[in-house]
Amino acid sequence: MGRRVRMAAAETFKFPRDVVLGETLISIEGGRSLVIENYRSILFYGDDRLKLLTRTGKVSVEGKGLRIEYYDEESMKVTGTIRRVELEGM
């Protein structure tokens, strides 16, 4: 099924776009943690930087004391001091 058809179905049936299109969702919780949903893989992980590959591009997180609290094939929670989130190619 093409992207246009999935978008039309999402709008017609009021389905969440992230579910139908697999779009990345980022929820920032007070600058101390964030949750990223629908990522593909971890490209880089360090104390001050995290880079993820998503379906439509890359997400970079910069901060201090970054720690992956949990992750699975669908979502990830990162804690620490979040200073910057950058979207590449999205």
Backbone as ProteinMPNN parsed JSONL, in Angstrom:
{"seq_chain_A": "MGRRVRMAAAETFKFPRDVVLGETLISIEGGRSLVIENYRSILFYGDDRLKLLTRTGKVSVEGKGLRIEYYDEESMKVTGTIRRVELEGM", "coords_chain_A": {"N_chain_A": [[0.847, -1.169, 0.0], [0.621, 2.174, -0.909], [2.128, 5.29, 0.202], [0.443, 7.555, -0.085], [-2.102, 6.368, -0.132], [-2.172, 5.224, 2.415], [-2.038, 7.583, 3.944], [-4.44, 8.817, 3.223], [-6.239, 6.918, 4.206], [-5.664, 7.109, 6.937], [-6.542, 9.721, 7.473], [-9.259, 9.578, 6.694], [-10.374, 7.547, 8.33], [-9.648, 8.464, 10.78], [-7.354, 7.458, 12.034], [-4.363, 7.27, 13.999], [-1.567, 8.998, 12.673], [1.078, 8.205, 13.161], [0.863, 5.496, 13.639], [-0.239, 4.416, 11.271], [1.512, 5.402, 9.262], [3.992, 4.954, 10.295], [5.487, 6.992, 11.426], [7.967, 8.848, 13.244], [7.759, 9.499, 16.691], [8.399, 11.89, 19.171], [8.637, 12.525, 22.504], [9.178, 14.902, 24.875], [10.019, 15.181, 28.189], [10.026, 17.522, 30.331], [12.77, 18.292, 29.943], [14.439, 16.478, 31.132], [14.067, 13.892, 30.36], [13.282, 11.836, 27.519], [11.114, 10.236, 25.177], [11.288, 8.164, 22.429], [9.585, 6.992, 19.69], [9.073, 4.504, 17.198], [11.643, 4.15, 15.941], [14.485, 2.984, 14.05], [17.197, 2.013, 14.365], [20.112, 2.222, 16.532], [22.589, 4.502, 15.95], [24.727, 5.843, 17.114], [25.898, 6.047, 20.45], [26.513, 7.729, 23.35], [27.727, 9.358, 26.373], [27.113, 12.051, 26.068], [25.793, 12.304, 23.68], [23.418, 10.987, 21.356], [22.478, 9.148, 18.561], [20.037, 8.268, 16.267], [18.626, 6.136, 13.767], [15.81, 6.607, 11.774], [12.724, 5.861, 10.12], [12.395, 7.879, 8.273], [14.615, 9.511, 8.386], [17.173, 10.889, 10.487], [17.651, 11.162, 14.036], [19.116, 13.239, 16.347], [20.294, 13.518, 19.631], [21.42, 15.676, 22.055], [23.176, 16.26, 25.083], [23.743, 15.961, 28.603], [25.071, 13.445, 30.622], [23.555, 11.404, 29.432], [21.466, 8.597, 29.285], [20.287, 5.46, 28.282], [17.324, 4.449, 29.313], [15.434, 2.439, 28.828], [14.838, 0.261, 26.033], [13.232, -1.083, 23.153], [12.042, -2.842, 20.248], [10.319, -0.906, 19.317], [10.214, 1.482, 20.884], [12.044, 3.907, 22.911], [13.466, 5.118, 25.916], [15.174, 7.901, 27.066], [17.225, 9.27, 29.518], [18.549, 12.029, 31.436], [20.234, 15.204, 31.123], [18.661, 16.935, 28.756], [19.666, 18.772, 26.092], [19.461, 19.417, 23.421], [17.612, 18.516, 20.519], [17.765, 17.226, 17.369], [16.499, 16.976, 14.092], [17.143, 15.213, 11.18], [16.708, 15.215, 7.762], [13.995, 14.784, 7.861]], "CA_chain_A": [[0.0, 0.0, 0.0], [1.434, 3.372, -1.037], [2.054, 6.31, 1.26], [-0.767, 8.365, -0.286], [-3.267, 5.576, 0.265], [-2.136, 5.132, 3.88], [-2.383, 8.897, 4.489], [-5.877, 9.009, 3.018], [-6.922, 6.038, 5.155], [-5.481, 7.686, 8.273], [-7.417, 10.88, 7.593], [-10.652, 9.165, 6.575], [-10.813, 6.748, 9.481], [-9.145, 9.106, 12.0], [-6.302, 6.65, 12.644], [-3.153, 8.054, 14.265], [-0.612, 8.951, 11.562], [2.286, 7.46, 13.518], [0.573, 4.066, 13.522], [-0.454, 4.072, 9.871], [2.656, 5.753, 8.428], [5.242, 4.607, 10.964], [6.249, 8.21, 11.694], [8.66, 8.914, 14.522], [7.195, 10.375, 17.721], [9.354, 12.255, 20.214], [7.995, 13.197, 23.633], [10.174, 15.404, 25.811], [9.408, 15.314, 29.505], [10.693, 18.472, 31.206], [14.197, 18.453, 29.728], [15.185, 15.452, 31.867], [13.921, 12.604, 29.688], [12.488, 11.826, 26.296], [10.726, 8.935, 24.643], [11.277, 8.149, 20.972], [8.871, 5.828, 19.18], [9.219, 4.181, 15.775], [12.998, 4.315, 15.42], [14.974, 1.739, 13.425], [18.412, 1.503, 14.993], [20.996, 3.154, 17.215], [23.795, 4.734, 15.159], [25.784, 6.243, 18.038], [25.422, 6.252, 21.812], [27.545, 8.151, 24.293], [27.271, 10.103, 27.541], [26.635, 13.383, 25.71], [25.143, 12.307, 22.37], [22.742, 9.782, 20.88], [22.004, 9.325, 17.191], [19.18, 7.158, 15.869], [18.091, 6.08, 12.42], [14.372, 6.404, 11.744], [12.229, 5.511, 8.799], [12.453, 9.019, 7.359], [15.827, 10.299, 8.577], [17.946, 10.634, 11.705], [17.383, 11.991, 15.208], [20.278, 13.412, 17.216], [19.988, 14.068, 20.946], [22.632, 16.12, 22.74], [22.917, 16.612, 26.465], [24.752, 15.588, 29.579], [24.671, 12.284, 31.407], [22.493, 10.68, 28.734], [21.414, 7.169, 29.579], [19.113, 4.777, 27.745], [16.607, 3.823, 30.43], [14.951, 1.177, 28.251], [14.537, 0.284, 24.607], [12.797, -2.31, 22.493], [11.995, -2.624, 18.802], [9.411, 0.184, 18.976], [10.401, 2.738, 21.611], [13.236, 4.068, 23.73], [13.435, 6.238, 26.85], [16.502, 8.434, 27.353], [17.213, 10.196, 30.644], [19.717, 12.895, 31.559], [19.918, 16.593, 30.805], [18.456, 17.056, 27.306], [19.948, 20.148, 25.66], [19.12, 19.666, 22.015], [17.114, 17.418, 19.688], [17.841, 17.663, 15.973], [15.927, 16.056, 13.098], [17.843, 15.3, 9.896], [16.043, 14.555, 6.644], [12.583, 14.476, 8.16]], "C_chain_A": [[0.892, 1.232, 0.0], [1.201, 4.371, 0.084], [0.802, 7.164, 1.136], [-2.019, 7.632, 0.179], [-3.32, 5.468, 1.787], [-2.504, 6.463, 4.523], [-3.879, 9.159, 4.358], [-6.677, 8.153, 3.996], [-6.825, 6.59, 6.573], [-6.418, 8.866, 8.475], [-8.883, 10.488, 7.575], [-11.158, 8.474, 7.83], [-10.322, 7.291, 10.821], [-8.164, 8.222, 12.774], [-5.11, 7.549, 12.939], [-2.14, 7.877, 13.136], [0.634, 8.143, 11.902], [2.07, 5.965, 13.37], [0.487, 3.657, 12.055], [0.802, 4.285, 9.026], [3.996, 5.378, 9.039], [6.109, 5.813, 11.264], [6.853, 8.179, 13.093], [7.959, 9.912, 15.44], [8.257, 10.63, 18.767], [8.599, 13.025, 21.28], [9.08, 13.602, 24.613], [9.466, 15.7, 27.124], [10.277, 16.212, 30.381], [12.192, 18.636, 31.05], [15.062, 17.427, 30.445], [15.021, 14.06, 31.256], [13.132, 12.786, 28.399], [12.215, 10.396, 25.888], [10.645, 9.08, 23.134], [10.608, 6.857, 20.535], [9.083, 5.711, 17.676], [10.6, 4.53, 15.222], [13.439, 2.973, 14.838], [16.198, 1.166, 14.123], [19.199, 2.625, 15.654], [22.267, 3.283, 16.373], [24.981, 5.087, 16.047], [25.167, 6.459, 19.41], [26.599, 6.578, 22.709], [26.918, 8.956, 25.413], [26.661, 11.457, 27.189], [25.915, 13.452, 24.366], [24.556, 10.946, 22.037], [22.247, 10.073, 19.479], [21.258, 8.07, 16.77], [18.794, 7.272, 14.404], [16.595, 5.829, 12.536], [13.971, 6.039, 10.324], [12.434, 6.638, 7.777], [13.706, 9.876, 7.516], [16.559, 9.896, 9.842], [17.513, 11.601, 12.797], [18.657, 12.03, 16.035], [19.818, 14.06, 18.513], [21.319, 14.43, 21.583], [22.265, 16.522, 24.155], [24.067, 16.21, 27.36], [24.221, 14.422, 30.403], [23.55, 11.487, 30.762], [22.596, 9.188, 29.008], [20.15, 6.577, 28.964], [18.495, 3.998, 28.897], [16.05, 2.462, 30.007], [14.827, 1.356, 26.747], [14.054, -1.08, 24.17], [12.689, -1.996, 21.006], [11.105, -1.448, 18.399], [9.713, 1.51, 19.662], [11.644, 2.707, 22.494], [13.019, 5.249, 24.667], [14.865, 6.61, 27.203], [16.362, 9.416, 28.513], [18.54, 10.944, 30.703], [19.285, 14.322, 31.32], [19.856, 16.73, 29.284], [18.677, 18.517, 26.922], [19.456, 20.445, 24.255], [18.634, 18.383, 21.364], [17.094, 17.941, 18.256], [17.307, 16.573, 15.06], [16.64, 16.282, 11.775], [17.055, 14.535, 8.838], [14.593, 14.23, 6.873], [11.675, 15.57, 7.653]], "O_chain_A": [[1.814, 1.333, 0.809], [0.211, 4.301, 0.812], [0.162, 7.469, 2.142], [-2.892, 8.224, 0.815], [-4.388, 5.604, 2.383], [-3.203, 6.486, 5.535], [-4.507, 9.669, 5.286], [-7.677, 8.609, 4.551], [-7.798, 6.543, 7.326], [-7.025, 8.999, 9.538], [-9.672, 11.013, 8.361], [-12.241, 8.782, 8.328], [-10.54, 6.678, 11.866], [-8.142, 8.231, 14.005], [-4.867, 8.502, 12.199], [-1.88, 6.758, 12.693], [1.191, 7.469, 11.035], [2.997, 5.239, 13.012], [1.081, 2.657, 11.651], [1.128, 3.457, 8.175], [5.028, 5.473, 8.374], [7.33, 5.691, 11.35], [6.31, 7.557, 14.006], [7.613, 11.019, 15.029], [8.941, 9.705, 19.206], [7.991, 14.057, 20.997], [9.816, 12.756, 25.123], [8.443, 16.383, 27.156], [11.16, 15.728, 31.09], [12.838, 19.099, 31.99], [16.289, 17.497, 30.376], [15.767, 13.145, 31.604], [12.411, 13.768, 28.224], [12.969, 9.476, 26.205], [10.014, 10.004, 22.621], [11.003, 5.767, 20.948], [9.251, 6.712, 16.98], [10.71, 5.135, 14.155], [12.822, 1.943, 15.111], [16.239, -0.023, 14.438], [18.988, 3.806, 15.381], [22.943, 2.288, 16.113], [26.11, 4.682, 15.77], [24.06, 6.983, 19.529], [27.553, 5.808, 22.816], [25.713, 9.207, 25.404], [25.798, 11.959, 27.909], [25.474, 14.524, 23.951], [25.11, 9.903, 22.382], [21.661, 11.126, 19.231], [21.767, 6.956, 16.896], [18.655, 8.372, 13.87], [16.156, 4.96, 13.29], [14.819, 5.928, 9.44], [12.62, 6.39, 6.586], [13.837, 10.887, 6.826], [16.572, 8.727, 10.225], [17.066, 12.714, 12.518], [19.214, 10.989, 16.384], [19.053, 15.024, 18.503], [22.234, 13.609, 21.647], [21.184, 17.057, 24.402], [25.217, 16.13, 26.927], [23.064, 14.42, 30.826], [22.687, 10.952, 31.458], [23.679, 8.603, 28.966], [19.064, 7.138, 29.114], [19.064, 3.023, 29.388], [16.175, 1.472, 30.727], [14.723, 2.479, 26.253], [14.423, -2.102, 24.748], [13.204, -0.971, 20.557], [11.137, -1.032, 17.241], [9.487, 2.567, 19.072], [12.21, 1.653, 22.782], [12.455, 6.267, 24.265], [15.667, 5.759, 27.586], [15.491, 10.286, 28.498], [19.527, 10.535, 30.091], [18.09, 14.618, 31.315], [20.881, 16.649, 28.607], [17.95, 19.398, 27.382], [19.082, 21.574, 23.937], [19.167, 17.302, 21.617], [16.483, 18.97, 17.968], [17.621, 15.394, 15.229], [16.732, 17.414, 11.301], [16.771, 13.349, 9.003], [14.017, 13.449, 6.116], [10.457, 15.486, 7.812]]}, "name": "protein", "num_of_chains": 1, "seq": "MGRRVRMAAAETFKFPRDVVLGETLISIEGGRSLVIENYRSILFYGDDRLKLLTRTGKVSVEGKGLRIEYYDEESMKVTGTIRRVELEGM"}
